């Protein structure tokens, strides 16, 4: 019975047991006594310092000869600490589970499966969170392997997870899944003991973010490129506007000094006229581009004979072509080729293409102009034997402000807007323009395709004529080299009027040869000459015995500190920016050895 099994100290002990556990403990003890079995229980018991401790108690009842319980010896182990840790662990596991279940990142725990050679062959999903299914589209993955779930294998993932499982080195990578066409950011780290070969993977679909990033990068790069081209364009524009200004400025001076000499006056006026026309053309091109871009260019279209337009363009550009001694071969059918077009604009198109062909072809080249009727359209092809265009630049030449290799082309002059204008005008006529080239040094070929019309009317003609000039004088012996003939001539005239002996040449190699025969005291060399430019000519002269003492003056539209440093390094004594003012010229000639050019 109950009282038989109890004594004073045992009752006191039971009093210390936590009230909620007490009934259970008593019934366990009873059960053990009845069954003569081991007593075992865990419960809370009050400690002397107050508060309860968790314990595990084990004991075995001892009986007298009549089978009555004598006592219950045993051990009581304090497990309070373990209980606390277990409780904390359960709580934290629950917290993490809640976290993984609520995050947007996909999470999974996998076990990587290897073959005998430790090569990863598959992996099994042990745990996944809800976002996992959302990102991957794989449902009920737990317990199954990736090969069972997805027939399309991306082995590089398997390799990556295998490596993490083997080495324990975590990875963080951004990768594209080509089968899903999405970008993922993935973190993987080994989980638990190395021999378990388990890897925890946290991943995120960053396709949208990546697209925004990429677009942003592209936009920034485009802006930078546009900005670079614009800056370069402004520098070139300044240079191109200065070029014709130089002879105009000098021309005014010459006119002032040659009052009463009608012959000199009219020569100077002709030159100034040509320079003003060149400048006007440049500014007109700029304005045309601006008008097209703002939608303000109105075409005066009428039915005209394309052959007349082409004849005009040829006539306009013939001086350029002849100056460079190119052969012009024309292959034009006899039949009329009626087009519905603005004659002035179309002349501009072919004029630009012919001018380029002349400009970008070294002297004595061949320009071919062929016109072929192709059913209801006509192809006009202008080919040259010139410097050609590298394949990488072919699709860019029609862009605004594009020049292939800026410094070599600067010598040719130009703003990089001509072809852009050509393309826009051709498109406004319902046509297309294309370019082909076998590469640097192999010539270029531009083809304009235009739709044909029925009737033909002829257009008007324009003409620009240039005439060469010779000179003579005394005092210093001065050599002038400039590929811009007008600029060279006008400077020569001015020098002659001041009594100097001059010789004029138009390129670097001629300048070197002339210097050997003519023994100049001073040489004015234009920097931007085609072929051997001014810098190389100066270097060549400095290397030639007898030319060390020639006062070398660089003439150029490029006048930055860098440009000055470059010309001084090449052996120039002075660097004069075009247009050269009569004052600086006079100052230089008054005392060539003491002049300062800054
Ligand atoms: P630019 O004023 O520089 O001549 P364009 O727009 O007419 O400008 O031409 C753009 C660029 O295309 C030129 O700077 C040159 O590099 C290249 N180019 C045009 N035509 C030719 C050609 N016939 N041969 C070689 N390069 C050419």
Boltz pocket constraint, residues with backbone or C-beta under 6 A from the ligand:
constraints:
  - pocket:
      binder: B
      contacts: [[A, 352], [A, 353], [A, 356], [A, 357], [A, 360], [A, 384], [A, 386], [A, 387], [A, 388], [A, 389], [A, 397], [A, 399], [A, 402], [A, 403], [A, 404], [A, 405], [A, 409], [A, 413], [A, 414], [A, 415], [A, 416], [A, 417], [A, 418], [A, 419], [A, 420], [A, 443], [A, 444]]
      max_distance: 6.0
